[in-house]
């Protein structure tokens, strides 16, 4: 399990073009018995641990089983999904809930959540600093810069919640700078930012590669077992394609049930990244809920309001498309 090379080199390979399901099968049939309204769908994804069930669904032919032909499109973050969903280049997309709920609340897009994606666990989301950094506590982040993959999303909110617990107020515009996850090692090495917010597998890889330290685990206290991300469609798509959405939900529910077995996730990771099975076995794993729970997702909007990312309460129940 030696990992001495630069993470930038390793993870450049991780951002591979992911192949779709391909092939054609007879539709499994939805509520109306006629199969999905739209068979070929484009799904936005990110090459992180959170999306392992999506890869499992493809590998195991679970989308084909439901009559769907899925093509995956790689994204830098959940915020990128918004214009692509609205513009129609994506039919479904994985993304963090903060980006999704924020865009919906502002009227940028009318969204529906069709599948829960990932909940945090110790080690899945962390603030990290360079090995020799003078930053030793969260309080030391006052007046410093933190790199995140995108602003006003789950990363900045979790960091702000952690800072607030240490009587530090972080500013969305002044405290954060944006860099893709694969560049976080270089950011720390060059001192471009004082700290980085990373998710697995990047946290483990950065730690091994340059000895970066975990300053704070973002899955504890008020953000323990926190809903991180899910899969969304536009309301227009959900209304026009109810059987397609239901087919996607069934495939993902089956895949997430398989993902409850850690061995299946470990086996999947090397197939959509260049991370070895040995390294995958050492990653921190969260959970993959098989159903959508409005009460749990409401925690996200409550935290968003406390962080100033939402002006008014958002009723998550109105955004959920119940599975079949």
ChimeraX attribute file (.defattr): number of C-alpha atoms within 10 A of each C-alpha:
attribute: neighborCount
match mode: 1-to-1
recipient: residues
	/A:1	9
	/A:2	8
	/A:3	15
	/A:4	10
	/A:5	12
	/A:6	15
	/A:7	22
	/A:8	17
	/A:9	11
	/A:10	16
	/A:11	20
	/A:12	13
	/A:13	15
	/A:14	20
	/A:15	18
	/A:16	13
	/A:17	12
	/A:18	17
	/A:19	13
	/A:20	19
	/A:21	21
	/A:22	14
	/A:23	9
	/A:24	13
	/A:25	14
	/A:26	11
	/A:27	19
	/A:28	16
	/A:29	18
	/A:30	20
	/A:31	13
	/A:32	9
	/A:33	10
	/A:34	11
	/A:35	20
	/A:36	24
	/A:37	17
	/A:38	17
	/A:39	20
	/A:40	18
	/A:41	18
	/A:42	18
	/A:43	23
	/A:44	26
	/A:45	24
	/A:46	20
	/A:47	23
	/A:48	17
	/A:49	24
	/A:50	27
	/A:51	24
	/A:52	25
	/A:53	27
	/A:54	23
	/A:55	24
	/A:56	25
	/A:57	24
	/A:58	22
	/A:59	15
	/A:60	13
	/A:61	18
	/A:62	22
	/A:63	29
	/A:64	23
	/A:65	19
	/A:66	25
	/A:67	26
	/A:68	29
	/A:69	21
	/A:70	23
	/A:71	17
	/A:72	22
	/A:73	18
	/A:74	18
	/A:75	18
	/A:76	19
	/A:77	22
	/A:78	25
	/A:79	22
	/A:80	16
	/A:81	29
	/A:82	25
	/A:83	14
	/A:84	16
	/A:85	23
	/A:86	19
	/A:87	11
	/A:88	14
	/A:89	15
	/A:90	21
	/A:91	23
	/A:92	28
	/A:93	28
	/A:94	27
	/A:95	29
	/A:96	23
	/A:97	26
	/A:98	26
	/A:99	22
	/A:100	27
	/A:101	26
	/A:102	21
	/A:103	18
	/A:104	18
	/A:105	18
	/A:106	11
	/A:107	10
	/A:108	13
	/A:109	19
	/A:110	19
	/A:111	25
	/A:112	25
	/A:113	27
	/A:114	26
	/A:115	28
	/A:116	26
	/A:117	28
	/A:118	26
	/A:119	22
	/A:120	24
	/A:121	19
	/A:122	15
	/A:123	23
	/A:124	23
	/A:125	27
	/A:126	24
	/A:127	25
	/A:128	27
	/A:129	29
	/A:130	25
	/A:131	15
	/A:132	10
	/A:133	14
	/A:134	10
	/A:135	19
	/A:136	14
	/A:137	11
	/A:138	18
	/A:139	16
	/A:140	14
	/A:141	18
	/A:142	14
	/A:143	14
	/A:144	14
	/A:145	19
	/A:146	26
	/A:147	28
	/A:148	25
	/A:149	26
	/A:150	21
	/A:151	20
	/A:152	20
	/A:153	25
	/A:154	25
	/A:155	25
	/A:156	25
	/A:157	22
	/A:158	25
	/A:159	24
	/A:160	21
	/A:161	22
	/A:162	25
	/A:163	20
	/A:164	15
	/A:165	13
	/A:166	13
	/A:167	12
	/A:168	17
	/A:169	19
	/A:170	24
	/A:171	13
	/A:172	17
	/A:173	9
	/A:174	11
	/A:175	19
	/A:176	25
	/A:177	18
	/A:178	14
	/A:179	19
	/A:180	13
	/A:181	26
	/A:182	22
	/A:183	17
	/A:184	27
	/A:185	25
	/A:186	17
	/A:187	20
	/A:188	23
	/A:189	15
	/A:190	11
	/A:191	14
	/A:192	14
	/A:193	23
	/A:194	22
	/A:195	27
	/A:196	31
	/A:197	27
	/A:198	26
	/A:199	22
	/A:200	22
	/A:201	26
	/A:202	24
	/A:203	26
	/A:204	21
	/A:205	24
	/A:206	26
	/A:207	19
	/A:208	18
	/A:209	15
	/A:210	19
	/A:211	14
	/A:212	23
	/A:213	21
	/A:214	22
	/A:215	18
	/A:216	20
	/A:217	21
	/A:218	26
	/A:219	21
	/A:220	15
	/A:221	12
	/A:222	14
	/A:223	20
	/A:224	14
	/A:225	17
	/A:226	22
	/A:227	26
	/A:228	24
	/A:229	26
	/A:230	25
	/A:231	26
	/A:232	31
	/A:233	28
	/A:234	24
	/A:235	17
	/A:236	12
	/A:237	20
	/A:238	21
	/A:239	12
	/A:240	13
	/A:241	16
	/A:242	18
	/A:243	24
	/A:244	25
	/A:245	27
	/A:246	24
	/A:247	29
	/A:248	25
	/A:249	24
	/A:250	21
	/A:251	24
	/A:252	29
	/A:253	24
	/A:254	16
	/A:255	26
	/A:256	27
	/A:257	13
	/A:258	18
	/A:259	23
	/A:260	16
	/A:261	10
	/A:262	14
	/A:263	13
	/A:264	16
	/A:265	24
	/A:266	23
	/A:267	16
	/A:268	22
	/A:269	26
	/A:270	16
	/A:271	17
	/A:272	21
	/A:273	21
	/A:274	15
	/A:275	19
	/A:276	14
	/A:277	17
	/A:278	13
	/A:279	17
	/A:280	21
	/A:281	15
	/A:282	12
	/A:283	18
	/A:284	18
	/A:285	22
	/A:286	24
	/A:287	18
	/A:288	26
	/A:289	20
	/A:290	22
	/A:291	16
	/A:292	19
	/A:293	16
	/A:294	14
	/A:295	11
	/A:296	14
	/A:297	21
	/A:298	17
	/A:299	15
	/A:300	22
	/A:301	22
	/A:302	16
	/A:303	19
	/A:304	26
	/A:305	14
	/A:306	14
	/A:307	21
	/A:308	13
	/A:309	20
	/A:310	19
	/A:311	13
	/A:312	12
	/A:313	12
	/A:314	19
	/A:315	15
	/A:316	19
	/A:317	16
	/A:318	11
	/A:319	18
	/A:320	19
	/A:321	20
	/A:322	15
	/A:323	16
	/A:324	11
